[in-house]
Amino acid sequence: MNARPEIRQRLIEIKIARWCRVAKYPSLDPRCPPSRARRNFWRLISKYPETAEKLRLTAVSVYGF
């Protein structure tokens, strides 16, 4: 991703939050199965753990407890 660091960070935060919402509420994007949304979310939080920590998201956040 080619963007300034502060903009890049915000784009990553938006992606993580989006996949978390789609995994919790599948009706937001009916074309994407919840299992794929969970996989995308888990991939992003493993790649950017400091961002996930900043957003207070963990691997079980997609289950909506």
Short mmCIF file of the C-alpha atoms (twelve columns), coordinates in Angstrom:
data_MODEL
# 
_entry.id   MODEL 
# 
loop_
_atom_site.group_PDB 
_atom_site.id 
_atom_site.type_symbol 
_atom_site.label_atom_id 
_atom_site.label_alt_id 
_atom_site.label_comp_id 
_atom_site.label_asym_id 
_atom_site.label_seq_id 
_atom_site.Cartn_x 
_atom_site.Cartn_y 
_atom_site.Cartn_z 
_atom_site.pdbx_PDB_model_num 
ATOM 1  C CA . MET A 1  0.000   0.000   0.000  1 
ATOM 2  C CA . ASN A 2  1.522   3.293   -1.074 1 
ATOM 3  C CA . ALA A 3  0.411   5.995   1.312  1 
ATOM 4  C CA . ARG A 4  1.891   8.258   3.939  1 
ATOM 5  C CA . PRO A 5  2.415   6.408   7.247  1 
ATOM 6  C CA . GLU A 6  -0.395  8.175   9.126  1 
ATOM 7  C CA . ILE A 7  -2.858  7.600   6.275  1 
ATOM 8  C CA . ARG A 8  -1.695  4.007   5.855  1 
ATOM 9  C CA . GLN A 9  -2.293  3.358   9.546  1 
ATOM 10 C CA . ARG A 10 -5.839  4.687   9.299  1 
ATOM 11 C CA . LEU A 11 -6.563  2.571   6.204  1 
ATOM 12 C CA . ILE A 12 -5.404  -0.536  8.051  1 
ATOM 13 C CA . GLU A 13 -7.665  0.360   10.997 1 
ATOM 14 C CA . ILE A 14 -10.622 0.745   8.634  1 
ATOM 15 C CA . LYS A 15 -9.923  -2.648  7.023  1 
ATOM 16 C CA . ILE A 16 -9.671  -4.429  10.379 1 
ATOM 17 C CA . ALA A 17 -12.883 -2.844  11.663 1 
ATOM 18 C CA . ARG A 18 -14.749 -3.647  8.433  1 
ATOM 19 C CA . TRP A 19 -13.881 -7.340  8.460  1 
ATOM 20 C CA . CYS A 20 -14.779 -7.571  12.131 1 
ATOM 21 C CA . ARG A 21 -18.219 -6.071  11.416 1 
ATOM 22 C CA . VAL A 22 -18.821 -8.320  8.405  1 
ATOM 23 C CA . ALA A 23 -17.895 -11.412 10.455 1 
ATOM 24 C CA . LYS A 24 -20.238 -10.380 13.286 1 
ATOM 25 C CA . TYR A 25 -23.095 -9.226  11.065 1 
ATOM 26 C CA . PRO A 26 -23.109 -11.164 7.763  1 
ATOM 27 C CA . SER A 27 -26.040 -9.163  6.405  1 
ATOM 28 C CA . LEU A 28 -23.709 -6.171  5.935  1 
ATOM 29 C CA . ASP A 29 -22.105 -7.916  2.957  1 
ATOM 30 C CA . PRO A 30 -24.190 -10.872 1.767  1 
ATOM 31 C CA . ARG A 31 -21.649 -11.721 -0.959 1 
ATOM 32 C CA . CYS A 32 -18.951 -12.542 1.583  1 
ATOM 33 C CA . PRO A 33 -19.415 -15.582 3.828  1 
ATOM 34 C CA . PRO A 34 -18.686 -15.014 7.534  1 
ATOM 35 C CA . SER A 35 -15.945 -17.638 7.464  1 
ATOM 36 C CA . ARG A 36 -14.017 -15.652 4.847  1 
ATOM 37 C CA . ALA A 37 -14.555 -12.435 6.813  1 
ATOM 38 C CA . ARG A 38 -13.149 -14.118 9.934  1 
ATOM 39 C CA . ARG A 39 -10.133 -15.366 7.973  1 
ATOM 40 C CA . ASN A 40 -9.465  -11.875 6.582  1 
ATOM 41 C CA . PHE A 41 -9.820  -10.364 10.058 1 
ATOM 42 C CA . TRP A 42 -7.472  -12.914 11.638 1 
ATOM 43 C CA . ARG A 43 -4.915  -12.401 8.856  1 
ATOM 44 C CA . LEU A 44 -4.946  -8.647  9.410  1 
ATOM 45 C CA . ILE A 45 -4.638  -8.814  13.202 1 
ATOM 46 C CA . SER A 46 -1.758  -11.270 12.923 1 
ATOM 47 C CA . LYS A 47 -0.007  -8.963  10.470 1 
ATOM 48 C CA . TYR A 48 -0.744  -5.771  12.443 1 
ATOM 49 C CA . PRO A 49 -1.039  -6.753  16.143 1 
ATOM 50 C CA . GLU A 50 -0.278  -3.258  17.444 1 
ATOM 51 C CA . THR A 51 -3.172  -1.822  15.431 1 
ATOM 52 C CA . ALA A 52 -5.554  -4.513  16.695 1 
ATOM 53 C CA . GLU A 53 -4.440  -3.796  20.252 1 
ATOM 54 C CA . LYS A 54 -5.033  -0.089  19.707 1 
ATOM 55 C CA . LEU A 55 -8.588  -0.867  18.516 1 
ATOM 56 C CA . ARG A 56 -9.026  -3.297  21.452 1 
ATOM 57 C CA . LEU A 57 -9.729  -6.214  19.135 1 
ATOM 58 C CA . THR A 58 -8.660  -9.805  19.682 1 
ATOM 59 C CA . ALA A 59 -9.063  -13.034 17.734 1 
ATOM 60 C CA . VAL A 60 -12.412 -13.720 19.424 1 
ATOM 61 C CA . SER A 61 -13.808 -10.267 18.696 1 
ATOM 62 C CA . VAL A 62 -15.475 -11.601 15.543 1 
ATOM 63 C CA . TYR A 63 -17.848 -13.757 17.560 1 
ATOM 64 C CA . GLY A 64 -19.642 -10.839 19.196 1 
ATOM 65 C CA . PHE A 65 -19.478 -11.794 22.875 1 
# 
